[in-house]
Amino acid sequence: MGKAKKRIIYKGKNQQFENLTRIQAVEKAVEYLKNGDKEAYSIITLFGLTAEEMLEAGVSYELVKGMGNIF
């Protein structure tokens, strides 16, 4: 990934989520997944969350298995 593209991604991430840690991102993604909100996909791909992190946070196995192409 080029420097400009990387800078734009990090700039967008920091503007959307001020002071959001990785742990908080996992919690938000779990919350969004349980509510059926599509915003969860954005957080998962933005932070590069893994299936193991989501399972440890409390997401059901079936839901993670159904989203296999994202992880």
N, C-alpha and C positions, 0 to 999 in steps of 0.2 A: 504494500500500500504506500502510495506517495505521501510526501510530507504535507501537502496541501489538503489532501483528502482526510488524512489522519487528524489534522488540525480542525477541520470543519466538523468531523464526527465528535471530537472531544468538546468542541465549543458548543455544539447543539446539546450534547448530553449534560453539560454543566449548566446551561441556561434552563433546561427543562426540569432538572432535578438538582436543586441547590443543596449541597452538603448531604447527598444521599450515598450512604456507604453500601458496600456489597451485601451486607447482612440485611440492611433495610430494603434493598432491591429485591432480595429473595422473599422477604416478608410481604412486600407489595405485590409481587408476582403471584404468590400463593393466594393472597386475598382476592386479586383480580380473577384468578382461575376458578376459585370457589364460587365467585359471583357470576361467572360466565362472561366477563368483560374481555373484549379483544385487545385492550391495552397491555395485557399480560404478555402477548407475543412480542410487542415492542421492547418491553423491559428485558425479556429473556434474551433476545438477540442483541440488544444494546450492550448488556453487561456480559454476554457470553456465558450465561448460567448453564450448568450441566444438569443432567437428569438426576444424578446422585444428590446434588444440592437440593433439588426440588423434592425428592423423596424424603430426605432427612427433615425437610421443613414441614412435611405433612400432606403433601399432595398424593392422591391415590395412584396406585400403580397403573390402573387402567387409563387414567388421564395422561400420565407421562408416556405410556406406550402408544396412545393415540396421537401424541404430538412428536413422534419419533423423528420426523423429518426436520424439526426445528433443532433438536439436540444433536 
